[in-house]
Amino acid sequence: METPLKINFDKGNLILQNVPEALQIHLPDIRWNERTLTFRAPAYRY
């Protein structure tokens, strides 16, 4: 069983954890963040 996608809001950004690879290409403006080891996206885009 896959770990579910988790989304949090942080200071104008969406923090996405456990993003399946197949879904990554369909989410515009997400970027990998090396510091937090999560994907981030500006919340206003969603």
Rosetta silent file (secondary structure, phi, psi, omega in degrees, C-alpha in Angstrom):
SEQUENCE: METPLKINFDKGNLILQNVPEALQIHLPDIRWNERTLTFRAPAYRY
SCORE:     score description
SCORE:     0.000 S_00000001
   1 L     0.000  133.639  179.250    0.000    0.000    0.000 S_00000001
   2 L   -76.884  150.831  174.004    1.320    3.440   -0.945 S_00000001
   3 L   -73.747  133.284 -177.165    1.703    6.214    1.590 S_00000001
   4 L   -68.321  151.846  175.389   -1.028    8.811    0.960 S_00000001
   5 L   -63.056  135.955  179.470   -0.247   12.245   -0.435 S_00000001
   6 E  -123.228  130.486 -179.579    0.003   14.829    2.335 S_00000001
   7 E  -124.821  130.096  175.959   -0.495   18.576    1.731 S_00000001
   8 E  -128.448  157.496  177.181    0.189   21.336    4.259 S_00000001
   9 E  -105.785  133.443  179.506    0.110   25.115    4.021 S_00000001
  10 E  -145.981  106.987  173.391    3.175   27.101    5.156 S_00000001
  11 L    49.225   50.444  177.002    3.598   30.866    4.706 S_00000001
  12 L    86.387    4.465  179.419    2.032   31.072    1.252 S_00000001
  13 E  -122.343  150.562  168.889    3.346   27.726    0.045 S_00000001
  14 E   -95.530  132.795  176.964    1.895   24.269   -0.278 S_00000001
  15 E  -106.578  120.007 -177.053    4.150   21.566    1.123 S_00000001
  16 E  -113.724  127.178  177.987    3.556   18.216   -0.583 S_00000001
  17 E  -119.257  148.585  177.658    4.838   14.942    0.812 S_00000001
  18 L    61.453   42.933 -179.979    4.647   11.459   -0.713 S_00000001
  19 L   -79.291  118.388  177.717    3.825   12.736   -4.212 S_00000001
  20 L   -61.683  143.223 -177.839    3.566    9.772   -6.604 S_00000001
  21 H   -57.806  -38.032 -179.735    5.864   10.134   -9.594 S_00000001
  22 H   -64.948  -26.516 -179.691    2.943    9.742  -12.013 S_00000001
  23 H   -85.177  -25.398 -175.437    1.211   12.743  -10.406 S_00000001
  24 H   -57.393  -37.093 -178.143    4.254   15.037  -10.405 S_00000001
  25 L   -72.321  -16.418 -178.458    3.989   15.826  -14.122 S_00000001
  26 L   -96.862   -1.280 -179.130    0.374   16.992  -13.679 S_00000001
  27 L  -108.450  102.941 -178.347    1.091   19.510  -10.903 S_00000001
  28 L   -68.125  147.372  173.374    2.362   22.792  -12.342 S_00000001
  29 L    69.867   11.038  174.169    4.935   24.807  -10.431 S_00000001
  30 L   -81.700  143.275 -179.621    5.935   22.165   -7.891 S_00000001
  31 E  -134.552  140.589  176.681    9.633   22.166   -7.094 S_00000001
  32 E   -73.605  134.260  179.283   11.739   19.754   -5.065 S_00000001
  33 E  -112.693  112.134 -178.112   13.196   21.352   -1.942 S_00000001
  34 L   -65.210  -32.572 -177.214   16.474   19.781   -0.816 S_00000001
  35 L   -67.478  -44.185 -177.265   16.343   21.428    2.605 S_00000001
  36 L   -98.691   -9.475 -177.441   12.967   19.980    3.613 S_00000001
  37 L    56.961   42.031  177.449   13.024   16.941    1.284 S_00000001
  38 E  -139.119  167.371  170.651    9.514   17.792    0.097 S_00000001
  39 E   -88.081  147.208  177.732    7.888   19.345   -2.930 S_00000001
  40 E  -131.037  150.556  176.219    6.791   22.984   -2.612 S_00000001
  41 E  -150.383  145.290  175.683    4.464   25.114   -4.705 S_00000001
  42 E   -64.572  128.487 -174.849    3.148   28.658   -4.391 S_00000001
  43 H   -64.147  -30.759 -177.768   -0.333   28.311   -2.882 S_00000001
  44 H   -63.495  -19.673  179.777   -1.861   31.031   -5.061 S_00000001
  45 H   -74.664  -12.900 -177.072   -1.411   28.749   -8.091 S_00000001
  46 L  -120.098    0.000    0.000   -3.940   26.316   -6.626 S_00000001
